[in-house]
Amino acid sequence: MKKNELVKILEDKGIEKNEAKAEVELVLETVLGKTKEELLFIDEFNDEKISDIINKRIETKKPIQYILGFAPFMGENFIVDENVLIPRVDTEILVNETINAALNINKDKIKILDIGTGSGIIACIAAKRIKDKKEVEIIGIDNSTRALHIAIDNMKKLNLTRSVMFRKSDLFSNVSEKFDIIVSNPPYIPKKEYEKIQNEVKFEPYDALFVDDDKGIYYYDLIIKEAKNHLEENGLILFELMRGQFDFVDELFIKEGFKNIEAYLDVQGIKRVIKASI
Ligand SMILES: C[S@@+](CC[C@H](N)C(=O)[O-])C[C@H]1O[C@@H](n2cnc3c(N)ncnc32)[C@H](O)[C@@H]1O
């Protein structure tokens, strides 16, 4: 079968064209062990494993990353299952700004807390990119034991046992240290949106995505109120945001006396990341 035909099978089942193309490429790269560029030189894909995976995708409607057992993010393949959120491209902005912030702090050793670490993508990529330039210690916390098992597997796979640690904690409940940076991509989708979201997203852990309040700012509020006790002098907080949340979170920061508040935009011009200092 040709690549376009495989894409068409998914499109005919309601998967959006670009998404279908990305999924087929991921399946082909995985099964054949080839890069996107190498795939350009192959016309026909008749491996049985490829059709099995595509069929499973159609029959179960599960996200392809859960079927394959991993998700690519910032150049690495992260182990994922239904206990963790699938990494989103949007989160690259948060990770990149965390790395930039860490490298700009005038200290030889940087301590970072990643709240709601899930599969550990933020902690692992940040550690991997910072550790070559300065000493870094990152603690990733989550209240889901199952998610933490996945995060630990990812940390080991990426050989980051010296710079990354994971710990079970309900927000700061099990955290007594102070950090230079607190980073978080917390659950932020108001639960009233649940019925409107894509079916595939319903396979992801509900508690990783949804919050009870109408604006989706429940976790930002809790973290900002407690963060002062856990930040070093001039410490920073970085959050990922959903469209429309910047002004609310900006206000929460101002109310708690934070300063130097900045927004970082995604490709659509949405304020995706907010950064503030104590
Ligand atoms: C949106 S996911 C982010 C996962 C990952 N950091 C990422 O960016 O892909 C939010 C994470 O917060 C965790 N979480 C939810 N409530 C929490 C709480 N009270 N304390 C700690 N973690 C929590 C969820 O288990 C989930 O892993």
The ligand as an ORCA input file, in Angstrom:
! r2SCAN-3c Opt
* xyz 0 1
  C      -1.640     18.379     31.963
  S      -0.830     17.010     32.742
  C       0.861     17.427     32.401
  C       1.758     16.238     32.239
  C       3.161     16.594     31.735
  N       3.832     17.506     32.634
  C       3.101     17.196     30.347
  O       3.310     18.413     30.215
  O       2.808     16.458     29.381
  C      -1.061     17.413     34.447
  C      -0.442     16.427     35.453
  O      -0.761     16.938     36.756
  C      -1.003     15.838     37.624
  N      -1.800     16.312     38.765
  C      -3.142     16.575     38.808
  N      -3.495     16.995     40.032
  C      -2.353     17.009     40.786
  C      -2.065     17.330     42.151
  N      -3.016     17.744     42.979
  N      -0.794     17.223     42.585
  C       0.198     16.800     41.748
  N      -0.018     16.475     40.443
  C      -1.277     16.578     39.974
  C      -1.721     14.826     36.731
  O      -1.615     13.531     37.274
  C      -0.963     15.004     35.421
  O       0.104     14.108     35.327
*
